[in-house]
């Protein structure tokens, strides 16, 4: 294009420059793949997409974020920039795969890394999503591979947290908020609930499926996502009434309870107090 044309395109907004030395079409600035490729160009090899960004490229929606994460060898002294997070770490050439033409970590290595140093809630939701719907043998293999990556990790910071999250994940949550809700209640000291617990009739036919439950106490915890429960208040009330007739206590949580869980935890403690008595 020539320097003058590039400057004019930048000034008019047709092009944008996320980091020094790299320009892209402004219309592509929100595309993950474009921003990831720009980050690799800005840092220059040896560099690999890692952590949260790598997981998003693998299709894990819970890991999507605006910043691009890359990892460089320890001997490279490169600082992070706005929108570009640079990690230093040890990795072998065999640890790098090509995804859509981009150098990135495989899902097990990226997950191990994110569980150690990523946002705790986001990392757990991403882990649950990566396990969701897998056949039992693939489910077990992915967990085993992530655990192996944690065992091989030279930087031992965050290992205990990562192993705790790995043991807690079931892959049965139907959305990232459900995963986070599970993390909230267990973190508050409640027993680990059973996910997607089924209520059946005398003939074994499915009546309801509960997001989370403590069957021995007949306490259910349901997450009311906006999309799934919009205009369903009457149905939910009728369902709760039928569950009450079966001896169940139903606690309902919403998005605001993930930001401030005091109300939710107070109701749960009261339900456990009643059932313990």
N, C-alpha and C positions, 0 to 999 in steps of 0.2 A: 504493500500500500504506500510505503514511503512515510517518512517521519511526519511530514506536514499533514497528510491525510489521517494518520493515526491521532495526532493531536486534535484535529478538527472533530473527529469522531468521538474522542473522549470528551471534548468540550460540549458537544451537542447531546451527549448521553447515549449515542448508539453503541459505544464501547465503554467498558468500565475496567478499572485496574484494581483488583482486590489486593495484590501485593506487588512490590517493586519488580519490574521485569516481566510481568505477565499481564496481558489484556484479554478480555473476552467480550463477546457480544452481550449487551445488557439484558437482552431477552433470555439469555441462558444462565444468568447469574444465580437463579434460584434452583437450578438443576444440580442434584448431588454429584452426578458423574462429572459434570463440567467443572464444578468447584474442586472436586477431588483431583482431577487432572491438572488443574491450575496449581494446586498445592504441590504436587510432585514436581512440576516445572519450576516453581518458585524456590523450592529447597534444593533440587538437583540431586542426582544419585550420589551415594547410596541412600535411599529413603524408601519407606514402605507405608502404605495406608494401614492404620491400626485402630485398635480399640473400638470406640463408638462408631467411627466412620466406616471401618471395615464391616462391622455387623450390619449397619444400614445398607451397605452395598450387597450383603448377603440376603437382604430382604427382610431384616428384623425391624419392623416399623417402630417398636418401642425405643430403639436406639437412635432414631433420626434426630438430628440437631443441626443448628446453624454453623457451628464451628467444625473445621476439618482437623482430624487428628492424624498425625504421622509419627513414625518412629525412625530415628537415625542411630547409627552405632555410637557407643560411648565416646569415641575419640573425636566426634564431630561436635563442635560448640556452636550450635545454632539456636537463637532465641525465638521464643514464640512471638507471634504478632496478633493483632486483632483478627479474630476469625480463623486463626491457624495455630493449633496447639502442637508443639514439637516435644516429643518424649525421647529420652535416651534409653537405649536398652541393647541387650545382646540378642542377636538372632542369626541363624545360619541361612545360607542361600536356599536350603531345602525347606525353610520355614515360609518362604514367599511363593505365592501362587499368582496367576494372572486372571483377573476377573474383569470382563468387558475391556480388556486391553490395559488394565491398571494393575500395578504391583500392590498386592494386599496380603494380609495375613489370612490363613484359613480360619474357619469359624471357631474351632476349638481353641486356638491360640488367642484370637481376638477376644473371645469370651473370658478366658482366664485372665487376660490383662485387664479387661473392663471390670470384672468382679473384684479385682484387687484395688484399682485406683479410680474407678468411675463413681458417679453418683450412686449411692447404695440402692435407692428405690428404682431408679432407671435400669441399673444393672440387673436387679432381680427380675424386673418385668421382662427385660430382654432375654434373660435365661429361660424363663417360663415359656416365652413365645417360641424360642428356638427348639424347645422340647415338645411343643404342642403338636399333636396329631402323628407323632412318629410311631412306627411299629415298635413293639416291645424290644426287639433285638437292636434296632437303630437307636432307640431311646437310651438303652443301657450303654451302647457303644459310645454315644456322644458324651454322656456323663463320665464314662471311663476315660475318654480322651481328654476332656477338660481337666479332670483330676490329675492325669499324667502331666499335662502342661503345668499345672500348679506345682507338682512335685519337682519338675525340672527348672522352675523359675529361680534365677539367681537372686533377684531382689525379693526378700522374704516379707517385705512390708505388705500388709493387707491379706496375707495368706489365710489367717484364721477366719477373717470375715468372709473371704471367698468360699472357703470350705463349708462354713455355716449356711451361706446362701445356697450352695450347691445341694446340700442335704435337705433343705427346705423346699426346693423346687419340685413340682409335680408335673408340669406341662399340661395341667387340666384347666387352668384358668382360661376363661373365654375372652378376656381383655386385659390390657396392662393395668387398669385400675383395680381389677379383681386381684391381681398378683400383689399390688401394693397394699391392698386392704389386708390380705393374708399376712404380709410382713408387719403391718401396724399392730394387729391383734396379738401375734406371737411375740413381737417386741415389747408389748405391754405386759407380758407375763402369762397370757392365757395359754391353755393347752393347744397343741397344733390341731386345727380343725380338719375334717375330712372334706376334700373338694368335690363338687358335683355329686353330692349325696342324693341317692334316688329314694323316693317315697313310692311304694307300690301298694296295690290292693291285695286282697287275700289270694287272688289268682296269679300274683306276681306281675301284673301289668303296671307299667309305669304311670304314675299319677303326676308327680312333680319331681323336678330336679332342683335341688338347693345349691346355691353358689358355694356355701360352706356350712358345715354343721358339726355339732358335738352330739352324736346320736345317744350316748349314754345319759345325757342330761336333757335331750330333746330341745336343744337350742339351735335355731337356724339363723344364719347371717346372710342377707341378700343385698347385693349391690345394685342400686337403681341408676344405671347409666341413662343419660338424657335420651339418646336415640332409641334405646330399647324400651323405655318406660314412659315416653311422652304420651300423654292422654290415656294412660293405663291405670290411673289411680283407683278406679272402681274395681277393676279386675284384681289388682294387687290386694285391695282391702278384702275382697271376697276370698281370695286365696289364703290370706292370713287368717281369716275367720275359720276356714275349713281346717287349716293346720292347728289352730287352737282347739278345735273339736277333737283332733287326734292327739292332743296333749303336748303340742309344740309351742314354744315361745319363739316368735320371729322378730328379729332386730333388722331394721333396714338402714342402709348407709347410702350416702350420695357423694358427689364429687367434693362438696365442701367439707365432708368428714375426713377426707384425705389431707386437707390443709389444716384443719383443726379437729382433732379426733376426740376432744374432751367429752362431748355429748355422747358419742358412740361408745366410748369406753365406759362411761358412767352407766349407760343402759346395760351393757354387757356384764359389768360387775354386779348389777342388781339382779340380772337374770341368773347368773351363777350363784348368787347368794340364795335366791329363792329355791333353786334346784338342789343346792347343797343341803339346805335345811330340810 
